[in-house]
Amino acid sequence: MAEIGSFVLLLALALAAYSFLAGLIALIRKQPGSERLSETARRAGIASFGTVFLGAVVLVTSAFRNDFSISYILHHSNRDLPLPYKFATLWSGQEGSLLFWSLLLSGYGLVLRLRHKTDTRLFAHASVVIAAVQVFFLLLLNFAAKPFAVTQGAIPADGNGLNPLLQYPEMVIHPPMLYLGYVGFTVPFAFALGALAMKYPGEKWIHITRRWTMVTWGFLTCGVFLGAHWAYSVLGWGGYWGWDPVENASLMPWLTGTAFLHSVMMQEKRGMLKTWNMWLVFGTFWLAILGTFLTRSGIISSVHAFAQSSIGDWFAWFLVISLGAFTFFFIKNRSHLRSEHKLESLISRESSFLFNNLLFVLACFTVLWGTWFPKISELAQNTKVTVGPGFYNKVTIPVALLLLLLTAVGPLLAWRKTSLESLKRNFLWPSLGALAVGIVLLALGIKPWNDVSYFYALIAAMLAALVAFTVISEFLRGGRVISRHTGQNLVASIAHLWHRNTRRYGGYVVHFGVALVFIGILGTPFNREAEKEMGFGDKLALGPYTLLNRSYTQEENGNYSSDLAIIQVFKGDKQIDTLYPESRFYTASKQQQHMPAIRSTLKEDLYVVYEGQNPDTGHPIIKAHLNPMVSWIWIGLITMVFGTILSLVPNAAPSRATVRDSVEAGVHVRPAPVGAGD
């Protein structure tokens, strides 16, 4: 199996290299016969997907067959590993994850090359860029991080097992989502660089890549939030975001990618920010590669990172070369990127998008600086200084609140200039609703003058309410107009409204999801915790709950042994639940792992951790957290994904509404178009 896997990856490298070189020569020569050469390059790129796919199949099959003659399988699997985690072996280690990255990249390239007739020359340029990135990853797989390297010496009877942190159902889907986002941003970058290199006229490349970018952004959003949920459900510290370097690595391209999704509308509508958008889409791609460099070079320590490795040098060179190539074409063709219009008013949709972008980039720079500061301080002072959550929160919380305000205000502003009458019409009632939410929270006992975190929570609640109310008011206002003109009920009218402009109203749903996420986050300042050694019948009080240790026991299977506590949860005198926190010891890897038990409601999470045992008494040590509102974060994610899907649905064909005659008044109303775009 190892020989087959190594051969197909070498063949994949040859095909990708041919696709790159032949495609590049065809673009440069522009002579008779170049079209045929370009077509062979396209077909070689398509064939490269088949070979990489076969390599991935060989690796996964080897994991299911317990083929420990392959070193990667020996180090990342074992005989008693559950089947879903054997499949996850593909991305659980360094070499396999790079193979998975290459597989996804070749898959994206396959779709791009199959759709080449949309615009043959532009797609040919993008295909060459994709092939260049493919060559880099396949060089890694063939010479630096070989997934099919054979085990040296005697082959052990069993493997070392999968990292215990990864043996959680969510890890079967979290890395694929994250990688689909990381890798997917290569596609809009490839189109952008191709359009820049060929001085592509107009904004067609943006229209072509819009759905690519939205799909990729949706995957990356899922990946970031699923990572947060995994940290919450597995690491046992009671939180979901710790500003870990690898968490930051996934957040940075998400921030710039979100900025690009907003600012690209200005280029589509007004021909503005062309240079800015080029650098944003390149920066997003570059940050995705940088994140991969962080996790694989060992340059910065993290609970998520792979072991230190020499392939960090490969990524460093690739980052330098890609920056140099993009800078060359930008300097050469920057005159092609002149804006067609200028900002006319500070109270306009253009200005809101501009401020939105500046804030996203500021947040990204803050995260980038904090992530790299340990290395920078080590190089400058020979002392490694690590910054904590306080550094990030000091900057990102105010920035996030300003972004939340723009999320409410920006989409409802008019292009070029917004009148005061329009502002009043769009924001009066939502603003009053947000103010009412603030008053209610103050009445419930929140005292923002006692603690700055309470102040931020109050402001976040009011701004989240403002976003929610503006989104609801937009749907209701548009739905009523259509209902009045067509006679449909309000629900059908709102569905009709969305179908006439899916991108706009799907975006509103995404914004509503963002508001829900902020509602979940704003509960953080009110978290509480308690810890106690608990023998049989001992109790632990936390908020309105009483935890009773009914029993503790041990279990064992082939993969791990575990110590469990059986905790009954009471609210008042009534038992409402039974939780089973456990501490696992994985047999193959000889590692300990805590698995918290979580009782989630819309109001709060009761989060219970088996911390270990007192060696003197043998009693379990139980730590409990009471975390308000956390479920709304995951509900917000679902809403954001749903909104993204709604945005991807094609608009309905233009039609004219049939308006009922007002017979009683003797007035005939002329039919008018319904569902105009932005």
N, C-alpha and C positions, 0 to 999 in steps of 0.2 A: 504493500500500500504506500509506503514511504517513497518508493521509486516512482510510482504513478503520480503521486502528488507533486513531487519535485519536477517531474517532466512537464506536467501541464502548466505549472507556474512559469517554467522557463519558456514554454511555447507562448504563454500569455504575454510575457515580456517582449518576445520577438514580434508578435502581432501588434502590440501597442506601440513599440518603437517604429515599426513600419507605418502604422497609421499616422504617427506624428510626423515622421520624416517625409513620407510620400505626400501627405496632405500639405505640409509646409512648402515643399518644392512646387506642388501644383498651384498654390496660391501666389508664390513668388514669380513663377515663369509666365503665367498668363498667355501661353502659346497653344496652338492647336494640339490636341492630344492631352492637354492638362485636365480636361474634364474626365477622361478615362482614368488617369492617374489618381485624381481626387476620388473617383468612385471606388477604386481598389483600396484606397486608404479608409474610406467609409466602411467597406465590407470587412476589412481587417479589424477595425474597431469593434464591429458587431461580433466577429468571431472571438475577440478577446474576452467578451462576456462569457461565452460558452466555456472557455478554458478555465477562467477564474471560478466559475460556478462549479465546474467539475472538481477543482481543487478543494473548494469548501465542502462538497459532498464527501470527498475522500476523507477529510479531516473529521467530519462529524461521524461518518461510518466507523472510523477507527476508534472513536470514543465509545460508541455503542458496542463495538467488538472487544473492548478492553485491550487494545493493541498497544501494550506498553513498550514495544520496540521503538515506537515514536516518542522521543523525549518529551515533546509537548503534552502528549496524552498522559505520560507517566507523572508529570508535575501538576496536572490540572484535573485529573479524574481518578476515580477508583472504582472497584467492582460494585460496591454497595451504594454508589451515588445514584439517587433517583433519576429516572429517565429524562425528565424535563431539564435537569441540570447538566446531564450529559450533552444534550443539544446545545445548552448555553456554553459549553466548553469552547465553542467556536469563537466567542468574544471574551472569555473570562481571563485570558492571559495575553501577554504582549504580542506574541507572534500570531496567535489566532485572531486577535482584534484587528491587527493590520491586514490580515487576509480578509476579514469581514469588511473593513473599510474599502479595500480594493474591490470586493464583490459589489458593494453598493455603488461605488463610483462607476464601475463598468456597467451596472444596471441602469444608472442615470444616463450614461453615455449611449447605451443601447436605445433607450426611448428617444433621445435627441437625434440619433442617426436615422432611426426609422421615420422620423418626422421631417427629414431634410428638405422635402419639397415645399414646405411652408415658405422658405426663402433660402434657396440652395447655397448662395455664396456666404450669407451670414452664418448659416448652420455649418458650413465647411470651416469657417474661422473658429467657431465655438468648438467644433469637433477636434481641431488641432490642439486647442488649449486643454480640453479634457484629456486628450491622449498624452500630453506632456505631463499632466499630474498623474495619470495612470502609470507612466513609465517610472516616475519617482517611487511610487509605492511598490511597484513590482520589482524594482531594483532592490529595495529594502528586503522584500520577501525572498529574493533569490540569493542575496549575498550578505545581509546583515542580521536579519531576524527570520531564520528559516523555520517555518512551522513543521516541516517534515524531517528535521534533523533526527538521526537515529540515536538510540540510547547506547552510551558507551559501556562496555563491560557486560556483566551478566544482567539479564533482564529480570527485574523484581517480579514477584508473584502478584503484587498489588501496587496501585499508584499512590501518590501523596495526597490526593483528594483536592477538591475545589475549596478555595478560600471560604471559610464559614460565613464571612460577611456577605458573600454572594449567594448563599444557599437560602434564598427567600424568593417566593413566586414572582415578585415584582421584577427581580433581576433578569427574568426571562424576557421581559419586554422593555425595561428601562434603557439598557444600552442600545438595542436596535433603534429605538425612537431618537435617542441622542445622536447616534451616528447618522441616521437618516437626515437629521438637521444639519450636523456638521458637514457631511459630504455633499448634501444637496445644495449648499450655498456655492459650491464650485460651479454649478450650472449658470446662475445669473452672472457670476464673475466672468465665466467664459464668454458669454454673450456680450457683456460690457467691454471686455478687452478686445473681442473680435470687432465690435462696432467702432471702438476707438481706433484700432489699427487700420481699418478700411475706410475711416471717415464716413460711417454709415449715415445717410441723410435721414432727417426726421427722428421720430421717437418710436419707430416700429419695434425696435429691439426691446423696448420697455413693455409694450403691449404683449410681445411674444413671451417674455419672461415673467410677467405679472403672476400668472398661476403657478409657475415654478417656484417663485419666491414665497408665495403665500403657503403653498404646500410644505415647503421646506421650513418656513417659520412655524407652521403648525406642529411639525414633527419635533423641532427643537424646543418649542414651548412644552410639549408633552414630556420630552426628555428631562428638561430642567425641573419641572414640578414632580415628575415621578422620582427623580433623584432626591428631592426634598422629602417626599413621602417615604422613600426607602430609609433615609437617615432617621426619620421620625419613628419608623416601625421596627428598626433593627438595631441601631446604635445604642439605644437605651439611655440617652442623656436627657430625654424629654423635650427636645427641640427639633426643628426641621431645617434650620439654616444656620450654619456656624461660621460662614465666611472662610471656609476651607479653600485652599488654593485650587483644587480641582472643581469645587462648586463654582468658584469665580471664573475658572476657565470656560465653563459652559455658559455662564451669565454674560460674559463680555460680547461674544458674537450675537447673542440674543438681543442685547441692548442696541448694537449698531444695526442689526438686521431690522429691528422694529423701527429705528429711525429711518432707515432706507424705505421701508414700506410706506411711511408717511410722506417723506420728502419727494419721493418719486412721483407722487400725485401732482406736485407743483410743476415738474417737468412735463408731465402729460398734458396738464390743463393750460399752463402758462409759459412753457418753455424756459423755466427758471431752474437754478441750482444744478446745472448740468455737470459742472466740475465737482461740486460737492457730492453729487450722487455717484459719480465715478469712484471717488475716493472712499465713499461709504461702502459700496458693494465690494471693492477690493479689500477694505479694512475688515469687513465681516469674514470674507474668505481667509484673510491672513490671520485673524484672531482665532478662527477655527483650527488652523494649522498650529498656531502658537499654543493653543490649549492641548493639542495632541503632543506637542513638544514638552509641555510642562509635565504631563502624566508619564512620559516615557524616558525623559532624560535623567530623572532623579535629581535635577538641579534644585527643586523645592520639595520638601517633605510634605506628605499628605496621607491621610488614612485611605484615600481612594487610589493613590498613584501606584504605578508598576515599579518594579525594582529598578535601581540605577542601571543604565545601559549605555553602550557606546553609540546607539542609534540616535541619541540626542544630537550628535555632531551632524548627522545626515539631515535632520530637520532644521538645524541652524543654517546650514548651507542652502537648503531649499527656501527658507524664509528670505534669505539675502537675495538669492537669484530671482525669486518671484517679485520681490520689491523692486529690484533693478529693472526687470523686464517691463513691469507696469510703468515705472517712472520714465523709462525711455520712450514708450509710446505716448505717454501723457505729455511730455515736453515736446515731442515731435509734432503732435496733432492737437495741442491745447487750444489753438485758434478755432478749432471746429466746435468747441464747447462754450461759445459765448452765449450768454443769456439773451432771450428775446424780449423780456420785459423786466421792469424794475418794481420793487416794492412800493406801493402807492399809499398805503395806510397801515398804521399800527393796529387798527381794529379791523382785521381782515383774516381770512383763512390762511393766506400766505404767511402772514406774520406769526400766526399761532403754530403753523407747521415749522417755521424757522426757529422759534423759541423751543418748541418740542424737540427738535433735532439737537440744539445746543445743550439742552438739559440731558438728553440721552448720552451724548458724547462726553459731557462732564461726568456723569455717573460711571461711564465706561472707563474714563481716565482714572477716576478715583479707585476703582476696583483694580485696574492694571497696576497703578502705583503701589497700592497696598500689598498686592500679590508679589510683586517683584522687590519690594523694599528690603526684605531679609537679604537677598542677594546683592542689592545695591549697597546696603550698609556694610556687608561683608567685604566687598571690593574696595569701598571707600575708606573704611575704618578698621578693617580686619576683625570686625565684631559683628556677628549676625544678630540683627534686631528684628523681632517679629511684631507686627502690629495686630491688635486684637479687634473684636467686634466694635469697640467704642470708636475706633478710627473710622470705620466704614459707616457706622450709623450717624456719626456727626455730620457727614456730607450727604449720604444717600437718602436719609429720611426727609430732610427739607426738599431735596431735588425730587423725590418720589411724590411728595405732596403737591409740588408745583406741577408735575406731570399729570397728576390726578385732576388738578384744576383745569389744565388744558384739555384733558380727555373729555371733560364736561363741556367746555366752552368752544374748543376749536372746530369740531365738525359742524356746528350750527352757525358759524360765521359765514358771511357771504364772501365770494371771491372779490378781490380788488378793494372793496370798502363796504363796511357794514353800517347801516343807519342806526341811530338811537332808538327809533321806533321798532326796528327789527330786534335789537337787543332786549328791549322791554317785552316784546311779544314772546320771544323764545325763552327768556330766563327768569321772568318775574315769579311765576308759580313754582318752578323748581327751586329757586333761591329761597322762597318762603318756606318750602318743605324742608330744605336742608337746615334752615335756621330753626325750625320747629324741632328737628331731630336733636340739634345741639341743646336746646332748652330742656328737652325731655331728659337727656343724659345728665345735665347739671342737676335737674330735680331728683334724679335717681342717686345722686351722691358723688358723682365724679368731680374731683376738685383739681382742676388743671394748674392752679396756682401753687399746689404742694409739690408737684413733681413734673419735670419737663416731659417725661414719657407719657404722663396722663394728658398733658396739653396736646402732644402730638396725636394721641389716640382720639381725643375729642375732635381735632381738626380733620383727621382722617375719616372719622365717622360722618362728619358733615359733608366733606367733599365726596365721599363714596355715595352718600344720599343724593348729592347734587347730580352726579353722573347718572345714577339710576333714574332719578326723576326726569332729567332731560331726555334720556333714551325713551322712557315710557311716554313722555309728552309728544315726542316726535312721531312715534308709532300711532298714538291716538289721534294726533292732529291730521296726519296724512290719511289714516284709516277713515276718519269722519268725512273728509273731503270726497274720497272715493265712494263711501257709502251714500252720501248725499246725491252724488251724480249717477250712481248705478242701481241703487236700491238693494245692494247686498247688505248682509249683516256685518257688524263691525269686525268680527274675526275673519270672515272671508275677505273683507276689504283690506285688512292688514296683510293677509297673505298675498293678495293681489299687489299691494304696494311693494312688498318685499320682492316679488317676482319681477317687477318692472325695473328695479335697480338693486340687484342682489348684493353687489359690492358695497354699496352705501349702507344698506340696512343690516347686512351681515356684519359689517364693521361696528354698527351700533350694538349688536348682540355681544361682540367681542369686548367692547367697552363696558357693557353691563357685567360681563364676567370679571373684568379687571376690578370693578367696584366691589364685587363679592369677595375677591381675593383680599382686598384691603380690609374689608369687614372682618375676615378671618385673622389677618395680621394684627389688627388693632387690639385684639384681646391679650397680646403678649405682656403688656405691663401688669396685667392682673393675674398672671400665673402664680400658683402657690405650690409648695411641696412640703413633704414631711418624710421622715425616715425613722425606722425602729427595728430592733431585733424582736422577732415575733415567734414565740413558742406556741404550742397548742392552746387555742382559746384566747390568745392575746389580741388586743384591739388597737387600731390606729385611726385617729380622727383626722379628717381633712375636709374643710368646708362643711357642706351638708351631709357628707358621707362618713360612714364608719366601716372600716375594713376589719374583718374577723378572720384570723388564721384558723381555718377549720382543720387543715391537715397539711402535711408535706410528704412527698414521696419521691421515688426514683423510677425512671424508666430507661429502657435500653433497646436500641435496634442496631443493625449492622453498621449504620453510618455514624451514629453518635449515641452517647448516654446523656441523660438529663436529670436534673433535680428540679422538681416542681413544687410550688406552693399552691394550695387550694384556698383561695381568698373569697369569702362571701362578702358581698357589698350590701350595706344597709343604708337606707335613707329614712331617718327617723327610726321607727320600730319595724319597718317593712323591708324584707330582703328583695332587692331589685335585680341582682345579677350575681354570677360567680365567675371569677377571673382566675387564670392559670398562668401566671408568670413563671418562666423557667430559665435555668442556666444550663447550657449545653456544652459537652466536651466531645469534640469531633475526633473520632478514632484515628483516621488516616493522617490528618494534619497536626494532631496533638494540640489543638487550639480551643480556647474557651470562648463562648459567645453567649451573651444575655439576650433573651427574647422577651420583650415587654408584652404585657397584656393590656389592651386598650378598650375601654368602653366609650364609644363615641355617640354623642347626641348633637343636635343642632346648637345647643346652648354651650356645651363644654365636653372635654375629653377627660376621663379618669384614666390615668396612665400609670401602671404599676410595674415595677422592675424588681426582679429577684437579684439582689446585688451580690449574694454569696452567703456563706455560712460563718458563724462565729466558731472558730476552731475549738474553743473551750467547751461550749454548750451544744454545738451542732445545730443550733437554731438558725433559720434563714433570716437574713437581713433584708427587709422590704423597704423600698423607696417608692413613694407615690407622688405624682404630680397632678395638679388640677389645672388644665389649660383651657381657658374659655375660647369659644368661637372657631376652633381650628378646622372643624368640618367645612366651614364656608370657603376655606382655601381650595379644597379639592372640588367642591361644587363650582367654584369660580373657574377652575381649570376645565371642567366638563362644559361649562357655558362658553368659554373661550374657544374650545375646539369645535363646538356646535356652530358658533358664529363664523368660524373660519370655513367650515363646510358650506354654510349658507352663502358665504361670499364667493365660493367657487362655482356655484350653480350658474349656468348661463342665463342672461336676462331673457325674459319672454319677448317675443316679437312685438314691435310697436302696434298698438291698436287704438281705436277710438271708442270711448265709453258711450254706451247708449243711455241717454238721459231721459227720464220720464217726463212727460208733459205735465205741466201744472194746469190741469183742466179747470179746476175751480177758479183759478185766477185768470184764466184765459190767456196764459203766457206760454209761448213755446220757447224752450231753452235750447240753444244750438249745441250739438254735441261738441265736446272738446277733448283733446288728448289727455290721457291720464298716465301718471307715473313718469314724469320727466326726470331726466338724470340730474346729477350734481351740477 
